Amino acid sequence: MTPPHPAGHCVINGQLLPLAEARISPLDLGFLRGIGVFETLRTYDGHPHALADHLQRLWQAARVFGVSELFSEREARAWIRALRQLCPDSELHINIIVTPGIVGEGVFGTSGPATWVLIARPLRPHPAAFYEQGLTVITHRVAAEEQRIFPTLKTTSYVSGFVPLARARAAAAHEALYVLPDGCLSEGVTSNVLLRRGDWVSTPPAHRCLPGITLSRLRPIAESLGLRWRSAELQLADLYSADEVWLSSSLREVLPVVRVDDRPIGDGRIGAWWPRLHAAYRQHCLESARAEAAAAGA
């Protein structure tokens, strides 16, 4: 039996298609060699949030394999508006993927233009339990041979995250956090991690993890609420002894962690600061998405 295709549409190199009709060549280097970069974002009130930031990070990563900007922010907004019209009753979960294109001479040579894909699907809300009871996560000790080659770039090469997330699923956990060979915490497989102890919020140093767009926007909001912020080398002991632990990403926004490796964080319940931070961040996203769209004339 042919499995059903997910609802949604995409744009492939400028052609808008239902996902069920989308096709990429098996000779594309994204498929053949795993060479590609991507971004994930969502809409608020129908408008993409932090689109310029996501595109800047996308093109910066794509330059590693020689691909420059393939479309502008204005063009991306136009495509997202067109996709939104096909799904008017839902906020959108958007993925943008860029690869070098179809293989040509040698292992990594190409025979034509780069490939870009913009996917839009209805955004699925998180379960209410995430907000009412919090999340459970595990840690994954990374062997030397498992380390990501480009930890600060959002590449499609996710093989290093496959085993940790499989372990997390087996443990009925939401996410796996990387602990590097030197014992330092870096990030989640699909998220950034934040620790609160007292009035300090600590995050791993930028060279150890993806520079999170949500993470960067959380900082001024946290500081406006009275928290202090620092980048620091974090060990497992810091994680286990934190008053609160949060995960951040574009789709998660910021979510509370109440257990790590079957150990409670604090008293094992959602902490006092998370509801305030989450509410302020959600309001920021709504207002900034509208303001960014207005500034772009969208």
SULHU-V489293 format. One record per residue. N is the residue number from 1. RES is the residue in one small letter. D_CENTER is the distance of its C-alpha to the mean C-alpha in Angstrom with 1 decimal. Layout:
n = [N/N]
res = [RES/RES]
d_center = [D_CENTER/D_CENTER]
This chain:
n = [1/2/3/4/5/6/7/8/9/10/11/12/13/14/15/16/17/18/19/20/21/22/23/24/25/26/27/28/29/30/31/32/33/34/35/36/37/38/39/40/41/42/43/44/45/46/47/48/49/50/51/52/53/54/55/56/57/58/59/60/61/62/63/64/65/66/67/68/69/70/71/72/73/74/75/76/77/78/79/80/81/82/83/84/85/86/87/88/89/90/91/92/93/94/95/96/97/98/99/100/101/102/103/104/105/106/107/108/109/110/111/112/113/114/115/116/117/118/119/120/121/122/123/124/125/126/127/128/129/130/131/132/133/134/135/136/137/138/139/140/141/142/143/144/145/146/147/148/149/150/151/152/153/154/155/156/157/158/159/160/161/162/163/164/165/166/167/168/169/170/171/172/173/174/175/176/177/178/179/180/181/182/183/184/185/186/187/188/189/190/191/192/193/194/195/196/197/198/199/200/201/202/203/204/205/206/207/208/209/210/211/212/213/214/215/216/217/218/219/220/221/222/223/224/225/226/227/228/229/230/231/232/233/234/235/236/237/238/239/240/241/242/243/244/245/246/247/248/249/250/251/252/253/254/255/256/257/258/259/260/261/262/263/264/265/266/267/268/269/270/271/272/273/274/275/276/277/278/279/280/281/282/283/284/285/286/287/288/289/290/291/292/293/294/295/296/297/298]
res = [m/t/p/p/h/p/a/g/h/c/v/i/n/g/q/l/l/p/l/a/e/a/r/i/s/p/l/d/l/g/f/l/r/g/i/g/v/f/e/t/l/r/t/y/d/g/h/p/h/a/l/a/d/h/l/q/r/l/w/q/a/a/r/v/f/g/v/s/e/l/f/s/e/r/e/a/r/a/w/i/r/a/l/r/q/l/c/p/d/s/e/l/h/i/n/i/i/v/t/p/g/i/v/g/e/g/v/f/g/t/s/g/p/a/t/w/v/l/i/a/r/p/l/r/p/h/p/a/a/f/y/e/q/g/l/t/v/i/t/h/r/v/a/a/e/e/q/r/i/f/p/t/l/k/t/t/s/y/v/s/g/f/v/p/l/a/r/a/r/a/a/a/a/h/e/a/l/y/v/l/p/d/g/c/l/s/e/g/v/t/s/n/v/l/l/r/r/g/d/w/v/s/t/p/p/a/h/r/c/l/p/g/i/t/l/s/r/l/r/p/i/a/e/s/l/g/l/r/w/r/s/a/e/l/q/l/a/d/l/y/s/a/d/e/v/w/l/s/s/s/l/r/e/v/l/p/v/v/r/v/d/d/r/p/i/g/d/g/r/i/g/a/w/w/p/r/l/h/a/a/y/r/q/h/c/l/e/s/a/r/a/e/a/a/a/a/g/a]
d_center = [32.4/29.6/26.4/25.4/22.8/19.9/20.7/19.4/20.0/18.8/20.1/21.1/22.7/23.8/25.1/23.9/24.2/23.6/21.2/24.3/25.9/23.1/24.2/23.1/25.7/25.8/26.8/23.6/22.3/18.9/20.7/23.6/22.2/18.4/18.1/15.2/12.0/9.3/7.0/5.5/7.3/10.2/13.8/16.1/19.7/19.0/17.6/14.2/12.7/12.3/12.9/15.0/12.5/9.9/13.1/14.5/11.7/12.0/15.7/15.9/14.3/16.5/19.5/19.4/20.9/23.0/21.3/21.6/20.4/21.2/20.9/20.9/18.9/22.0/21.9/18.3/19.2/22.3/20.6/18.2/21.5/23.2/20.6/20.7/24.4/24.1/22.2/23.7/23.5/19.8/16.7/14.4/11.1/10.7/9.7/11.5/12.8/15.5/18.0/21.4/23.3/26.2/27.9/31.2/33.3/32.4/29.3/26.8/28.9/28.2/30.7/29.2/26.4/22.7/20.8/18.1/16.7/15.2/14.6/15.0/15.4/16.6/14.0/15.0/15.5/14.8/18.1/20.4/20.8/17.4/18.9/22.4/22.4/19.1/17.2/18.5/16.7/18.3/18.4/18.7/21.1/20.2/23.4/24.1/23.8/20.3/18.7/16.0/17.9/15.4/13.2/12.3/11.3/8.4/11.1/11.8/14.0/12.4/16.0/15.7/13.3/15.6/18.3/16.5/14.7/18.2/19.8/17.6/18.6/22.1/22.1/20.9/17.9/14.4/12.6/14.0/14.1/15.3/18.8/20.0/23.6/24.8/23.8/21.1/17.8/14.7/11.4/10.1/9.3/5.8/6.0/8.4/11.9/14.7/18.4/21.1/24.7/27.3/26.2/23.9/20.1/19.2/16.1/16.3/17.5/15.4/17.0/15.7/11.9/9.1/10.2/7.5/8.4/8.5/10.3/12.7/13.6/14.3/16.9/19.5/19.2/19.8/22.6/24.2/24.5/26.3/23.9/24.0/21.1/21.2/19.5/21.4/21.8/21.2/23.0/23.0/25.8/23.8/21.2/23.9/26.0/23.4/24.5/21.0/17.6/14.4/10.7/8.2/4.8/5.3/6.9/8.4/9.6/11.5/13.3/16.4/17.2/20.9/21.5/20.6/22.6/24.9/25.7/25.5/23.7/26.4/28.5/25.9/25.1/22.6/23.5/25.2/22.7/19.5/21.1/22.1/18.8/16.8/19.6/19.7/16.0/16.2/19.3/17.9/15.2/18.1/20.4/18.3/17.2/20.9/22.1/19.9/21.2/24.7/24.6/23.6/26.4/24.2]
